[in-house]
Amino acid sequence: MEAFLPDTVKAILLGVIAFALGWLARAHPDIAWLQVFRLPWLRLSEEEKARRRRAANRLAGLEIIVAGLVLPLLYVFSAVMMFNDLKPIPTFIVGTCSVLLTGLGIWVLIRNRYRQ
């Protein structure tokens, strides 16, 4: 006898049901049988929260700098691939955006370094 639902649909439904039961357990802490589905909550100290925030800010600053460095390369690559020539106004706009993104990323890193 064939299954009514494919295995992938069963897995998706199981995930949705598990997510819903976990959410209901958090929303209704007074219902005892739902607390079985409650996932353990990681309680972080203020120091750990600050450390994670600084690490996230460092990563964000590096991502912004990389975006500033990759933006002109993407513009040149797309112009070459489409057999277009590089026009001065779009090149100026892309260059300005690149400099702004790189400066913003450096500012985020410096601000993150000297902030407690």
N, C-alpha and C positions, 0 to 999 in steps of 0.2 A: 504494500500500500504506500502510495506516495505521500509526502508531507504536504500539508495544506499551504504552508509558507516556506519560501526558500530560506536557507540557513543565514544568508546575509540580512534578510528582513528580520529574522528572529533575533539576531545579534543587535541590530539597531533598536528594535523594540525593547530588548532587555536593558540596553544602555539608557534609553529614555525613561523606562520605569525606575531604574536605579537612581538616576538623576532626580526624578520627581520625588521619590521616597526620601532621598537625602535632603532635598529642599524642604519637604514637609516636616521632617524631623527637626530642622533648625527653626522653622516658622512656628511650630507647635511643641515647645519643650515640655508641656504639661501632659502630653499623651505618651504614656509609658511604652507601648508596643512599637511606636515609631522610632524611639531612641536607639533601637537595635541598628537602624540604618544610618545613624548619625556618624559621620566621619570624624576622626579626632581633629581637633582644632589646634593649630600650632600657635602658642602664645609667645610672642617675641618681646624681649625687653626693649626699652627705649633706645638703648645703645645699639642693639642689633638692628632695629628699624633704621636708625641713622646710618649705620654702616651699609646696609642694603640700599638705602636711598642714595648715598654717595657713589656706590658702585654703579647703580642704574644711571646716575647723572654722568659718570665717566663714560659709560657705554653710549649714552645718547650724544654726548659731545663728539666722540669718535665717529659715530654714524653720520653726524652732520658734516664733519670734516671730510669724510669719505664721499658723501654726496656732493660736496663742493668740488672735489677733485675729479669725480666721475662725470659730472654734468657736461663739461666741455668735450670730453672724450665721446660721450654719447651723441652730442650735437655733430661733431666732425664725422663720426662713424655713420650716422644716419644720412648726412649730406652726401658722403662718398657712396654709400650703398644705393641711394636714389639717383645717382648721377647728377646731383645739383652742385652748383658752386657755392662757396661760402659768401654770404652777403654781409655787408658791414653792420647793419642795424641789428639783425638777429645775433651776430657774433658778439656785438657789444652788450646786448641784453644777457646773453648766456654768460659772458665773462663777468659782468657785474653781479649776476646771481651767484656765480661760483665764488667770487671774492666775498660776497655777503655771507654765504653759507660757511665758508672756511673761517671767516672772522667770528661768526656766531658760535661755531663749534669751539674755537679757541677761547672765546669769552666764557662759554659754559664750563670748560675745563678749568680755567683760572678761577672762576667764581666758586666752583666746587672745591678747589684745592684750599682756598682760604676761608671757607665757610665752616663753621662748627656744627 
